[in-house]
Amino acid sequence: MTAQSLPQTAPEPLFRFRHLLGIEGLQRPDIERLLDQSDVYVDANRQGDKKHSNLRGRTLINLFFENSTRTRTSFELAGKRLGGDVINMSVGTSSIKKGETLIDTAMTLNAMHPDVLVVRHADSGAVQLLAEKVNCSVINAGDGTHEHPTQALLDALTIRRRLGRGLEGLTVAICGDIAHSRVARSNIHLMGIMGARVRAVAPPTLLPAGLDRLGVEIHHDMETGLKNADIIMMLRLQTERMKGSFVPSIREYYRLYGLDYEKLKAAKPDALIMHPGPMNRGVEIDSEVADDIDRSLIREQVEMGVAVRMACLEALVSTQTDPWAKNQ
Amino acid sequence: MGEEPVSKTIYKNARLLDPASELDAMGALLVENGRILDVGPGVFVDAMQDDFDIVDCAGKCLAPGLVDMRVTTGEPGNEHLETLATASQAAAAGGVTTIVCLPNTDPIVDDVALLEFVERRAAEVGLISVHSYAAATKRTRGEEMSEIGLLHQAGALGFTDGPKAIANALVMRRLLSYSTVFGTLVIQHPEIPDLVGEGVMSEGETATRLGLAGIPAAAEVMMIERDMRLLALSGGRYHASRVTTAAAIEAIAKAKAEGLNVTCDTAPHYFALNEDAVTDYRTFAKVSPPLRSEEDRRAVLQGLADGTIDAIASDHTPRDQDSKRLPFDQAEFGVVGLETMLPVTLESVHNGALTMLQAIKALSLGPASILGLPGGKLAKGAPADLVLFDPDIAGVVDPSKFHAKCKNSPFEGKPIQGKVLKTIRGGRVVFDPETEIAPERGRLLHA
């Protein structure tokens, strides 16, 4: 056996899995490859001609069972910039129910031979259920309070680019409505995988049980929770997901947990502030802090979102030899 | 006022009763500038007497001023029943130097501005220390928690819906959980409201004979057992206000043994009276929770003696004649108790059910510790909040002599032994029956 006779090593695939359903289960190289590829697209998206052809001939369906503007637009742009055909389907939450109806929808769409389905659903696990029923790749664009993997990836990319380094050793404080946040769960996984220290800062009523078992340091007080933090991720108080009262009032919440310059003093002087949007100014974040261009990464996060989604779409399509030939 | 010279007083020849150090001995107590300068059997007094006022206690009992952790007033909203001024006077007359008011006024204290109003009014009265709880849920509706954090920062000593139980288990769980951030107290009226229903007295033979709707004793222990599970789940500090049944006391003893952060109190009528007090449809003995069976009454005394019950509170609830002179079903619940709490409790000391120190502890140090207040002890540096009383003077409860505005006492005509001789708050005498001091009485009464 000579070196010559060996088949040429295929380039390492961008991604190992058919679907991107969550961050949990990924490994550091998986994430790093996606982020590296995203970097390429960040630069490309700043050019005049943003069009690529990686998705040419491919069909992307944005299937949103829950209202969304920014995530859906971001995926739509990502698909179009890669040269794919993008269809948006917004299915009113009232007109569709769980269980068989969801599967029926999946089967119907599957029959149209899409290549990638981007799915958002109000129920945790619904995207996975749908993924089991289709032949194409599925990207989870947020399922209930479970995961929102592309948000965590874009957050990581934002931090990496701003600091010019990896996430190892950073102290990341995730603050606010963690109980109802899929962004928090995806970020807890991702930050942990990438070697950051993760803190959860919230009143106990907004912390899901057993969170400490995910390797998270729990704090109920902003001052101790933000102490020496490098990154502060604020979460939106998701009143629409709250059944009953988790906090007494907005004014008490803002006083105790809203991020303002006073509370920010506890963090490192150059600590950066993130928010997945949409923000409730005067609820979880002070307007001035949110608009502080030296510290707030909130606008960069949106920009990174498109690049990350382009990388994810490309990665999934590149794993497909012929999705219709065999069902893995 | 204000520019008073340094006041120094010696209380000598006193039977000192300090539950914190378990001291029950003759001795002296020195007060300077509103604080206890020294106390004990060996305190040397003769050389210092020149610049001290001397009070010869003639062997009577000198104890920490009583701390009453459950008082209803009518201010704001029902000043015809009780004002903070009359409640303060009644307290002083009863040897009580600290009261904590329930939030069940009109409007209900579930907002920082209202809490600050009550605190300001109490400070204007200035006779004794007046603190306040805040509502645990908005409007005490039992649905959404009130602004626990802001109210705690504004001085609320704990959170309770007063005479209403926090019935919803999820609300109670969230309250306990959220309150851990501030380390504050959640106070429950431990009764399952659905089981209380339209009941007006304890369920059983007496209720059946009287033809009155009964309240099962189990309604109490069921709520406490539920809450103990929630406490184990959520953390927090839980206080059961007025435990009255053997089963509930047992459940609390078990929870304490398991290390749960639980405390409880009872009221004098639950160990001095039983359900027989309502025979003849005596609405003045209609209380919530209801007076219980004789077995339960004995269990309450036992709980006080063994320390399962941490505190005695008067549960002072002023009701006017119009709301009591009614058919039993229609009459309101509640009794006044600030002025009878000490002598009625002393009855249990006289008949040997409690020691003097056990009784004093439950009336002072016990509640002070639960509430995190500095009183309740005769110790150097502690506030000079004191009560001087003679445990042996005999008398009869006469509500017409009460300082409280309402006279709805279940103990009317009861022979008692024990009389307050002086109530001292912050070193200042605020009640003395000899001179009926209540120094600024005129102003207070017309405030």
Interface residues (C-beta under 8 A of the other chain):
Chain A: P203 P204 T205 H220 D221 G244 S245 F246 V247 P248 S249 R251 E252 R255 L256
Chain B: K138 E143 E144 M145 S146 E147 I148 G149 L150 L170 V171 R174 S177 Y178 T180 V181 S234 G235
